[in-house]
């Protein structure tokens, strides 16, 4: 499929990875729908994307925690250009595990935003893609979903749930030729992780992750570890015997 | 969402100073503007890509406002070439996004490009950077139409040649001390060919530089010379003269947004030493072969951005880092003064491979504190050998002052207060426009923001 005039919708578009991916799309002359909560941030990004070459950018406000409104959110994005070729679901939060341990309400909110909401949205969009019999549904999960660890198992469990959901959705959409891409980034230097040290060889720039996403969309890949070395790291982490794993600080 | 403070280590590009700072990373211009009123007096400075060699964008004991998240374009008018963007946008990003050639090879280009494209627009304005075409088009600030400045009293002011013009003049080359530059409008230029025609010519002595330069002045837009700083006696000032101009109809793709090769780690010792510099200079001076001349047509990347070929090249100088020195001396005695500077360097045997000699013209920048002025400018690196290097720098400083020249703050780590005051006679006017919250290691070293706040 040619990039030109491709129709792309990005949910949670002001996140650093999503914005970097949107810029790649804009430079390839795609038309874009940006969906998110921060309208000023969306407008600011839309102006940027137009300068970079996007022929048309439409912004739509949405609160992804209001799952009752997700049907309207999906419809609004789908109808902006009369159909879509690619969607990227990129929103989420990075909660502090200790706070989830002491506050069930916060834990519930984190599970909802990182699992329930994106799963429901992907399913709502899937019905439309299935009827169109083409396109890609890409969703950002995380390497944290590969094994529950004491430091972030609330977040990890939500992402693991999402990974399993996408696995099933991919199975369902296979017959209609729609690809489902599960994107599993490792440490990415973004606003969401600005409080962490962000140095060292394991940390990637959002632009690198966005480039990997763009390539995986073209290849119609099923699961993307980005950067690539996380695939090996998570194979080891998953394979660690419990007696060793339990003594680790992971 | 608030802008929270994190502790992080930031260093000068030369690596002589590395220190932990309280860092604010505002995500938008609004948030950047909002942090200023809450900060103590004389406590903060903006920071971009960290390419300043010295301490103009450092502030140990105080706050750095890292502006790199303000990286959005706002608007581009392909009819007029006016580009408005946030000031954390890099020049590399502008080239990649805007300077894409039309089918006939023409396109919009940054009118002024410094030796590295990995700098922010804010840094380019605050240091009023220049490039190889300074004798034709002046400095970066000459092409700034307007800028939006946030001040610590909460004001957000658009400044231009007609609106808040005093602040506009103080902010261009103002080293970030007049407030935070949030957004800027630049006037890009349209060229008939983004590609360039180049000519490199070997010359045997300093006098030949002046001859070649005079002969190239009109026909060649981009000029600079590499000098073998270890040559002395009859060979003093020998080097390679490099000139380039846009070639109509010749296309050139934008250079990459990130360096292709990089130095991954800092070696334990400087790889730039007497032996390696001697070997490099001997080979480099001979690289043009027996004819001593080479010409080409094509991409501008290597011509404009020689420093970007290898990412993290500053690490080659090892843990001690290096000093950079750049000064300009007036045209009247330029030949003799340049010879005196080169003799002092050759006698000390301390230079490196990166030595550039170039003539500035008389295109005036609007900036009060801008470095470029008519004359000859010499720039070079010195591996940090502590007292020996500082001694040489102070001798060079004295020669430049004697000649009525000035030293470039963006590259400085050692000039005296007296030299700063003498080199920048508009300093007292500039000081009226300082924002009370802003300060930097450089500002305190020069006594610009004395008497209040952190010391």
Interface residues (C-beta under 8 A of the other chain):
Chain A: X27 X40 X41 X44 X45 X47 X48 X50 X51 X52 X53 X191 X194 X195 X207
Chain B: X4 X6 X25 X27 X28 X30 X69 X72 X73 X74 X75 X76 X83 X85 X97 X98 X257 X258
